[in-house]
Amino acid sequence: MKSKNENFKTVFGANRIKRKSSRIIAMTLLSLLLLSGFSGCGNKTEGNDAATPTAVADTSAETTPTLPADNTAATPTVTPVPADTGFDLTAVELTKLMGNGINLGNTMEAWGHSSLGLDADVSSYETYWGQPVTTQEIIDSMKAAGFDTLRIPVAWTNTMDFENGDYTIRQDYLDRVGEIIQYALNADMYVIVNDHWDGGWWGRFGSATEEIRTAAMDQYVAMWTQIADAYKDYSSKLIFESANEELGSRLNDTDFAADSGTLSESECYTLMNQINQTFVDLIRSTGGNNEKRFLLIAGYNTDIAKTTSSQFVMPTDTQENKLLVSVHYYTPWGYCGNESLATWGSVANYDEQNSLLSSMASFVDQGYGVVIGEYAVALAADGSAKENTTDFFTNFLDNCDYYNYCPMLWDCSSLFIRRDLGFFDADVASLFLNRSYAAQSAFTDEEVVSNAKASMDLSYENAVAADVPFVLPDDQAIAWIMFNSSDWGIMYSVGDTYDPTAKTGGLVTTDTEITGEGTYTVALDFTGTGNGTANSVAFSALGIANGETLFPGYVVDITEVLVNGEPYTLAGKPYTTSDNQICTRVNLYNEWVGSPSTGARTTDGTLDNATALLFDKTTLGLIKTLEITFTYAPAN
């Protein structure tokens, strides 16, 4: 199953795609020498037996040899091709030249394997998630809009019969990715190529069956050997990325291994480190420019907090200063990933962004380049840019300039409309044009850092002047329903800090002050939101802010739940707990909790049948109203 990020990437901006492209791009052949000794690798896909020419290299700095007019000279005059000095850079120096980047989202990573089969035309996979066929004109327009790096997410299993142990990537699929790489090189851009979500095959690593786990590593090695071999002659501007968001908890996904999910978080870290090390060793062994190519290492879930953990270890490398690390930024998710939060810009928002981004600076200090491989702001419900979009981007990019990170906008013809060859919002367009490497080159490195710091300080001062944050007094307790809908389109005050301003527009809430032992009711009314309903539930809990400090040892006993005005039967027994020993909580639907934590309390004193999954999300359906009545009293 896709994560919320993958679901977001599939649909983000789809409302702006109105017509299908009929234009098909002819394939430029690239070389691929398939190794017959792949572990578990079958024969080449039928129809791919033709001999292949040498890979197309970066021609942006080449000059064509000249001949006299009569074309009779035995030895033509040749202007030597300048040496590729990009390999002489360090990873930190490279990130400066990479400037600002953009993803070619929902394109080559569009996963049509299960629906289109293995033999469909490459363009069918490329356009499967609603994007047009990529052209040189589109990539040139991205460069002209201020982007210096193109990230090409790829689903390599689209044409791979991996379920049956054949890990061969179809030749024309490799050719097509190579052609898009060349488009970017022609536009004088850097290029990142990865293996993206790719249908979730990564969960095979977490299988309880040793044979499946071994096959997963065989598949990874075979895949990257083919990719590295196909593009090993490309210039220093091509960068390989070890994974997307899959190295971490997604190693437990069950898409292609029903018995997956066996790995603890510690084991996921260990396996992730092993996979990243295998990636580096493999690429270096394939020769050509891969011996010294810059390599991008995916962090744990590409999550900043998880990647800055001591359990994440960067691989060792035979080359010095050629490794970069990749993380993603979608915080807060309700603003960045969907419509549930309409605004951004509070002091708390700035504090959160500045703090998270500053924590990656330790990698730069160690000589690693830092790439924020994805970040975004979702569109508003009407398809326009959300309020404060440029404020978010400005502070985010200021941080990247200040700490020397390369940011890569996630875009699927949402802000940058590929069929129109540009941004639909003039303010956003101006912002990114002024952030290009060419624009920034007007300043010294010291001036770039100084300008970024001054801009960040000014943004923060303006936020302080405008912000009226909600602060609950320590002597007051408030009960409320934390909520995320299953499509993440509706939210209300999720987390142990009560914030009634963190909600979807149109949502009507009934929160209740807790004054002591008694019976209380809390509720949510979704009828005023965009769709008039919430689509089932992804997370929900009944919270009591300051409940643990003001009423220690009290227990919540849910006596009635009404969904759309009708009684709802809970799927088990509720229990009272606390994560931070300040906020009291009863999980209503929390699939991230396996069993009650130490100190959990119930009305009958036992945890028999106690569960964090009181709602059945599969049958909950569309919710217009949700009302919960409970008693609150000391434990017996």
C-alpha angles and dihedrals in degrees: 000000000000120000120241088264092056092047088051092051092051096055104023107123096359091129088070095056107091107161140027123246118239093191116111121193118222114239123249110212119237127187121264122175105194112208113229091208099067109138107248092355119140132206125298117280111270113267096031098095099106117115113258129220127233115291117269108253129206103285098180092108100036129110121207115241113254128226131195116264093259090051091223102118112123093208115036121210109254127197105214117242108246114251116259100251093174090094089064091067125095120237091253092051089048094058090060091056092045087066112176121345142198133208123235086224127194091010123093090008091056099123112222096150096113096040105034098034126218101296105054121124111274091240089060090063092041093056097033094107095047104270124129123250107277116250137183087250092059093050092046089053090053089053091048090050091061105271119134100179132047120205112203111198110202137195101207094179092068090096098023123103090210094148087069096043098262109126097178115136111216112254097232090052090055088046093053094051088048090052092054090047087055092050088059094045089050087055090052093249132140114242133213121195123187144160103257131196087307098186094308098282087146090082088077086079089066097049120131087225115087093208091058092047090051091048090053092058091044088053093049092049094046092047096051093041089059094044093047092046093049096052104027093114095055118111130264089272091077114086126188119216119205097220143326120243094321102094100092131029093000089071081080095056115131100210093110102011115050090192094053121117096079097121124097117216090258090052090048089055091050093048092044090054089049093050092048091050091049088052094054095044092047096050092048091051094057094073130211114081089336089081088073103017119134111254127204115214118208115230124224104296081336082270114147097219092046093045095050089055117111088239090071110084125187113229123254116249138199088222124067122238096355100117129096130183126225129212132161131227123212102142122174092024094202089062101034101037109032146359098273095100116043101185141042134183112088121138087253090054092052092044091052095048095044093047097048095046094045090057091068091061090088089072091055089049088056092052099260122131115235121218121186090209095191138016131149149157114229120231122257119258091266093053096255127121111278121251110273093018092134090044090056093045094045095054092041093052091043088058090049091051092046096050097030100246126153110231121206116199114221106225135163100179088295103117097001106049107208096198088053093042095229152042118303092210116069095205092052090046092053092047095055095042089057091050096058119119089247092056093045091049089075086076133060118246089255091052092049090055093044093048091049093051092048091050092048091049092049093048091051093048090051090049091051091050093050100035124100100178122200110246120182112212115244090238095057128080122201128187120210143153115255108210145181120172118228091255090046089237095120126048141165128189098317114189138043094288110083110229116165091187092064098086145109116269114265095022113133115207134194109204121175134212113233113219100169140294112000149087121296139178129212127181149176125212113198098176093100095054124099096273096027091236143060114237104233117288140293095177136357138162139166107239133192111197111220089003095132095049098042099035107023115189095014118143129215116223112189108215102174139012121191121193113189087346094303126110113260123205115222118230095230146343119310121229132198119233144147133221098193102024089243106071119053113219141189111190111224096177118359114147091179090071116079102183138354114287126239110286095029113153134207134182093248095043096244133094095216109140090358110150143172089219102074092145123064102222092191093064103026092091124172113355121207096169136007121193128178127188120193143165121233120203143137115284114264 
